[in-house]
């Protein structure tokens, strides 16, 4: 099992167990220790993992940090990572935290603050031997991102290399902060950003009323621009795939239908993205060119061979909540709520079964 599979397995474990965990100690045992074990450290070997690590600081004696990961340096074990744990439902803050105090009196280059769900990784980019107040990397086990998983992999026992991690930590730290600022500006654009863009397109005076008007326009423009980029990338990927993999000569290759089933029908970027996800799911089983869409006022239909008698599913994205309607062998629709577009992948098996129901035993469409 590779690292991605292991961390996904741990993510599922955390999601199932966290609500039943009542104490900080239980958080360590049920969530944090499995995380350390996943990184390849033997949590029962005091030469690798020291629980309740003690390092006297000035007049403060006997203070403890929850775990220290040890490395052998010239025949002597030395801490390379310090880990402070909180209860899984507790917010993470460095205020008056042992990590800050321990960092400069040990040879550890990394500090980890965690509640068993979120892991924040710190080092000393801003001032040598003094731990930064902001993490350079954050991992949320309930919201895994591939790029973050790859960075966390560097902390595993078999890959751990201080110089390699430090070399990318600075970029990760500042990119993370910039992404946070960009996200904030996209959600709630500041006056400075609004003025900057408004002056590019409007020559009049930016009164309070016009600022309010352009604030709304800038926010919408950010959202539409992002949706357009996502749609364009998905379209490009599918075109490249279809150029690479040509359908069999015996298979029809209809062009995706753009037919509108009623007045004032607008196909949204989210509907198209959902369509491309369904095609991606079914592509291993049938030519992508045979999976087409038709938009209607009340739903967005995805069909096999552009045939109304062969509905695969329907996307209901017009309300506050989003649903996918899966068709069974008798063409009866069952709706499932979607938390996000990625949730469509949770219904891959049902979508594949729908396709199978339209195929003859020899694999050709009826």
C-alpha positions in Angstrom: 0.0 0.0 0.0 1.5 3.3 -1.0 1.6 6.5 1.1 -1.5 8.0 -0.5 -3.6 4.9 0.2 -2.4 4.8 3.8 -3.3 8.4 4.4 -6.7 8.0 2.8 -7.3 5.0 5.0 -6.3 7.1 8.0 -8.6 9.8 6.8 -11.5 7.4 6.8 -10.6 6.2 10.3 -10.6 9.8 11.6 -13.9 10.6 10.1 -15.5 7.5 11.7 -13.9 7.7 15.1 -13.6 11.4 16.0 -17.1 12.0 17.4 -16.7 9.1 19.9 -13.4 10.5 21.3 -13.9 12.4 24.5 -10.4 13.3 25.8 -7.1 14.6 24.7 -5.4 11.4 25.7 -7.9 9.4 23.6 -7.1 11.7 20.7 -3.4 10.8 21.0 -4.1 7.1 21.2 -6.8 6.8 18.5 -5.7 9.5 16.0 -2.2 10.8 16.5 -0.3 7.6 17.2 -1.7 6.0 14.0 -0.5 9.1 12.1 3.0 8.6 13.4 2.9 4.9 12.7 1.8 5.7 9.1 4.9 7.9 8.8 6.9 4.8 9.6 7.8 5.6 13.3 7.6 2.9 15.9 5.5 4.6 18.6 6.5 1.9 21.1 10.2 2.3 20.5 11.7 5.1 22.8 14.7 5.4 20.5 12.3 6.6 17.8 9.3 8.2 19.6 9.5 9.7 23.1 6.1 10.5 24.7 6.0 13.2 27.3 9.4 14.5 26.2 11.0 16.7 28.9 13.6 19.4 28.4 14.1 21.8 31.2 13.9 25.5 30.2 15.6 27.9 32.5 13.7 28.0 35.8 10.9 25.9 34.3 11.5 22.3 35.2 9.7 19.2 34.1 7.6 20.8 31.3 6.6 18.3 28.7 5.8 18.2 25.0 3.6 15.3 24.0 6.0 13.6 21.6 9.5 13.9 20.2 10.6 12.1 17.1 14.2 11.0 17.6 17.0 10.5 15.1 20.4 8.9 15.7 23.2 11.5 15.4 26.7 10.2 15.9 25.4 7.4 18.0 23.2 9.6 20.2 19.4 10.1 19.9 18.4 13.7 19.2 14.9 15.1 18.7 14.2 16.1 15.1 10.4 16.9 15.5 8.4 18.0 18.5 4.7 17.3 18.5 2.1 19.0 20.7 -1.4 17.5 20.7 -4.9 18.9 21.5 -8.3 17.3 21.7 -9.7 16.7 18.2 -12.5 19.3 18.7 -10.2 21.9 20.1 -8.9 24.8 18.0 -5.2 25.0 17.4 -3.3 28.0 18.8 0.4 28.5 19.6 -0.3 31.0 22.4 1.7 30.0 25.5 2.5 26.7 23.9 5.3 24.3 24.8 6.3 24.1 21.2 7.4 27.7 21.1 9.4 27.3 24.3 11.0 23.9 23.5 12.0 24.7 20.0 15.0 26.9 20.7 16.5 24.7 23.4 16.5 21.5 21.4 18.1 20.6 18.1 14.7 19.9 16.6 14.1 21.8 13.3 10.3 21.1 13.1 7.3 21.5 15.3 3.9 19.9 14.7 0.7 21.2 16.4 -2.2 18.8 15.9 -5.6 17.9 17.2 -5.5 14.5 15.3 -7.5 16.0 12.4 -5.5 19.0 11.4 -1.7 19.0 11.4 0.3 22.2 11.3 4.0 22.0 10.5 6.4 24.8 11.7 10.1 25.5 11.4 12.4 28.6 11.8 12.3 30.4 8.5 12.0 33.9 9.9 14.6 33.8 12.7 17.1 30.9 13.4 16.3 28.7 16.3 13.0 30.5 16.9 9.9 28.8 15.7 7.7 30.7 13.3 4.3 31.7 14.5 2.7 30.6 11.2 3.0 27.1 9.8 4.6 26.4 6.4 2.3 23.5 5.8 -1.1 22.4 7.0 -2.8 19.1 6.5 -6.5 18.4 7.2 -7.2 14.7 7.2 -10.9 15.4 6.4 -10.0 17.5 3.3 -7.0 15.9 1.7 -5.1 17.7 -1.1 -2.6 15.8 -3.3 0.1 18.5 -3.1 -0.1 18.6 0.7 0.0 14.8 0.9 3.2 14.8 -1.1 4.8 17.3 1.3 3.8 15.4 4.4 5.3 12.2 2.8 8.7 13.9 3.2 8.3 13.7 7.0 8.1 9.9 6.9 11.0 7.9 8.3 12.2 6.6 5.0 12.1 10.0 3.2 13.0 12.3 6.1 15.7 14.8 5.1 16.0 18.1 6.9 17.7 20.0 4.0 15.1 18.8 1.5 12.2 19.9 3.6 13.7 23.3 4.5 14.4 24.0 0.9 10.7 23.9 0.0 9.3 25.2 3.3 9.7 28.8 2.4 7.9 28.5 -0.8 5.1 26.5 0.8 4.7 29.0 3.6 4.4 32.1 1.4 2.4 30.5 -1.2 0.0 29.3 1.4 -0.4 32.9 2.8 -0.8 34.3 -0.8 -3.5 31.7 -1.6 -5.3 32.7 1.6 -5.2 36.3 0.6 -6.4 35.6 -2.9 -9.2 33.5 -1.6 -10.2 36.3 0.8 -10.1 38.9 -2.0 -12.2 36.6 -4.2 -14.8 36.1 -1.5 -14.8 39.7 -0.1 -12.7 42.1 -2.3 -11.0 44.9 -0.4 -11.5 48.5 -1.4 -8.0 48.6 -2.8 -8.7 45.7 -5.2 -12.0 47.1 -6.2 -10.5 50.5 -6.9 -7.7 49.0 -8.9 -10.0 47.0 -11.2 -12.7 49.7 -11.4 -10.3 52.3 -12.6 -9.3 50.1 -15.5 -12.9 50.0 -16.9 -14.6 53.1 -15.4 -13.5 56.7 -15.9 -16.1 58.3 -13.6 -15.8 59.2 -9.9 -15.8 56.2 -7.6 -18.5 57.4 -5.1 -19.6 55.2 -2.2 -22.5 54.0 -4.4 -20.2 53.2 -7.3 -17.8 51.4 -5.0 -20.6 49.2 -3.7 -21.7 48.5 -7.3 -18.1 47.6 -8.4 -17.5 45.5 -5.3 -20.3 43.2 -6.4 -19.1 43.2 -10.0 -15.5 42.3 -9.0 -16.7 39.5 -6.7 -18.9 38.0 -9.5 -16.1 38.4 -12.1 -13.7 36.5 -9.9 -16.2 33.7 -9.5 -17.0 33.5 -13.3 -13.4 33.7 -14.2 -12.6 30.7 -12.0 -15.6 28.7 -13.4 -14.5 29.5 -17.0 -10.9 28.3 -16.3 -12.2 25.0 -14.8 -14.5 24.4 -17.7 -11.8 25.2 -20.3 -9.4 22.8 -18.7 -11.9 20.0 -18.6 -12.8 20.6 -22.2 -9.1 20.6 -23.2 -8.5 17.4 -21.3 -11.4 15.6 -22.9 -10.4 16.8 -26.4 -6.9 15.5 -25.9 -8.3 12.2 -24.6 -10.6 11.7 -27.6 -7.7 12.5 -30.1 -5.6 9.9 -28.4 -8.2 7.2 -28.1 -10.4 6.9 -31.2 -13.7 5.0 -30.8 -14.2 1.6 -32.4 -15.4 1.8 -36.0 -18.6 -0.1 -35.1 -19.5 2.5 -32.5 -21.5 5.6 -33.4 -19.8 8.9 -32.5 -22.6 11.5 -32.1 -21.6 15.1 -31.2 -22.8 16.1 -27.7 -26.2 17.5 -28.0 -26.7 21.2 -27.3 -30.5 21.0 -27.7 -32.5 23.1 -25.3 -35.6 21.4 -23.9 -37.4 24.7 -23.0 -37.2 28.5 -23.0 -34.6 30.4 -21.0 -32.4 27.4 -20.4 -28.8 28.3 -19.4 -26.2 25.6 -19.1 -23.9 26.5 -16.2 -20.2 25.8 -15.7 -21.1 23.5 -12.8 -23.4 21.4 -15.0 -20.7 21.0 -17.6 -18.1 20.1 -15.0 -20.5 17.5 -13.6 -21.0 16.1 -17.2 -17.3 15.8 -17.7 -16.9 14.0 -14.4 -19.6 11.5 -15.4 -17.8 11.0 -18.7 -14.5 10.4 -16.9 -16.1 7.8 -14.7 -17.7 5.9 -17.6 -14.8 6.3 -20.1 -13.1 3.0 -19.1 -16.3 1.2 -20.0 -17.5 3.0 -23.1 -16.4 5.6 -25.7 -16.6 9.1 -24.3 -18.2 10.3 -27.6 -21.3 8.2 -26.8 -22.0 10.1 -23.6 -23.8 13.3 -24.3 -25.9 15.9 -22.5 -29.2 17.8 -23.0 -30.2 20.7 -20.8 -33.7 21.4 -19.7 -35.3 23.9 -17.4 -35.7 21.5 -14.4 -32.6 19.3 -14.9 -29.5 18.6 -16.9 -29.7 15.2 -18.6 -26.8 12.9 -19.4 -27.7 10.3 -22.1 -26.1 7.3 -23.9 -25.9 7.8 -27.7 -28.0 11.0 -27.5 -31.0 8.8 -26.9 -33.8 9.9 -24.5 -34.6 6.2 -24.0 -31.1 5.7 -22.5 -30.8 8.2 -19.7 -27.7 7.7 -17.6 -28.4 10.3 -14.9 -29.7 13.8 -14.3 -28.1 16.7 -12.5 -30.4 18.9 -10.5 -28.3 22.0 -9.8 -31.0 24.7 -10.0 -31.8 24.8 -6.3 -29.9 25.7 -3.2 -28.9 22.0 -2.8 -27.4 19.9 -5.6 -28.6 16.4 -6.5 -27.6 13.6 -9.0 -30.5 11.4 -10.2 -29.3 7.9 -11.0 -31.3 5.8 -13.4 -31.8 2.1 -12.6 -32.4 -0.7 -15.2 -36.1 0.2 -15.3 -35.3 3.9 -15.9 -36.5 4.9 -12.4 -34.6 7.9 -11.0 -33.2 7.9 -7.5 -31.9 11.3 -6.3 -28.7 11.6 -4.1 -27.6 14.9 -2.5 -24.1 16.1 -3.5 -21.9 17.9 -1.0 -19.6 18.9 -3.8 -19.1 18.0 -7.5 -16.4 15.5 -6.3 -19.2 13.6 -4.6 -20.3 12.4 -8.0 -17.4 10.0 -7.9 -19.1 8.3 -4.9 -21.8 7.1 -7.3 -19.4 5.6 -9.9 -20.6 2.1 -9.4 -24.2 3.0 -9.9 -23.5 4.9 -13.0 -21.5 2.0 -14.4 -24.4 -0.4 -13.7 -26.7 1.9 -15.6 -24.5 1.7 -18.6 -24.3 -2.1 -18.3 -28.1 -2.3 -18.3 -28.0 -0.7 -21.8 -25.5 -3.1 -23.2 -26.0 -6.5 -24.8 -24.0 -9.5 -23.6 -21.5 -8.9 -26.5 -20.8 -5.4 -25.2 -22.6 -3.6 -28.0 -25.3 -1.0 -27.3 -28.9 -2.1 -27.9 
